[in-house]
Amino acid sequence: MRLIQAAQLIETVRRLCLRACCSLPSDVVSALASAREREKAGSAARNVLDQLLENQQLAREKKRPICQDTGMTVVFVDIGQDVFIEGDLTAAVNEGVRLAYTEGYLRKSVLDPITRVNTQDNTPAVLHVRFIKGDRIVLTVAPKGFGSENMSRLVMLPPSAGIEGILSHIAATVQDAGASACPPVVVGVGIGGTMESCALLAKRQLLRPLKEPSAREDVAQIEREALLRINTSGIGPMGLGGAVTALAVHAAAEATHIAGLPLAVNLQCHACRHASCEV
């Protein structure tokens, strides 16, 4: 049994929040650069991508937020079954978020849904915990902006909808979002499970390395076809037209009930921000 102090988790979450808000993962930067090359020279689409690439570089160098919407903090915690946390995990995560958003002067966007009173420190975070083998904790922080979150969708399809129904709904979700999700987007797709597990499955796909296909060939085929349909929509970067509306579609499937076909589409803007480390 390995003992981990809650204080160590506070500091780790604080550091990951600051890194995620100010530095895009290298695979996302590479995908944006590749998207730029696909757009016509002198076009509005290429100009937008030039600005996005310059923005992320300045954010990284100056340690400033990539976007003014520094998101609602989603924290994934994978806890080894041989780990004992001395202290309160939820309190530690929230304290780490509070410190980062206060010290880093990051925009605090979290409030009560009824009174609309701001909590003033971007807490509480959204916390997802699962148990894994071993004696380590893997922490991932993903600040989720609500331009893209607001355009995400969950639908309980009938089983008869099949693959075509899945593809149609994915493409329609991006089409309906238009410029509101700040494309080029990353599309996380959850297929199966129950209403709540399907939505979480979709969100987890946003953490995958970009363009890494599903290990399941049938799911990988859905990813390829959905990406093709989305990128022939003509929406383009920031909705100004172009060849690249999505950088990637990442899908996953899990067992579901014979009477249902849950489908969740979680959109992520071009600032696909997340940072991880092992404790």
Secondary structure, 3 states (H helix, E strand, C coil): CEEEEHHHHHHHHHHHHHHHHHCCCHHHHHHHHHHHHHCCCCCHHHHHHHHHHHHHHHHHHHCCCCCCCCCEEEEEEEEECCEEEECCHHHHHHHHHHHHHHHCCCCCCCECCCCCCECCCCCCCEEEEEEECCCCEEEEEEEECHHHHCCCEEEEECHHHHHHHHHHHHHHHHHHHHHHHCCCEEEEEEEECCHHHHHHHHHHHCCCCCCCCCCCHHHHHHHHHHHHHHHCCCCCHHHCCCCCCEEEEEEEEECCCCCCEEEEEEEECCCCCCEEEEC
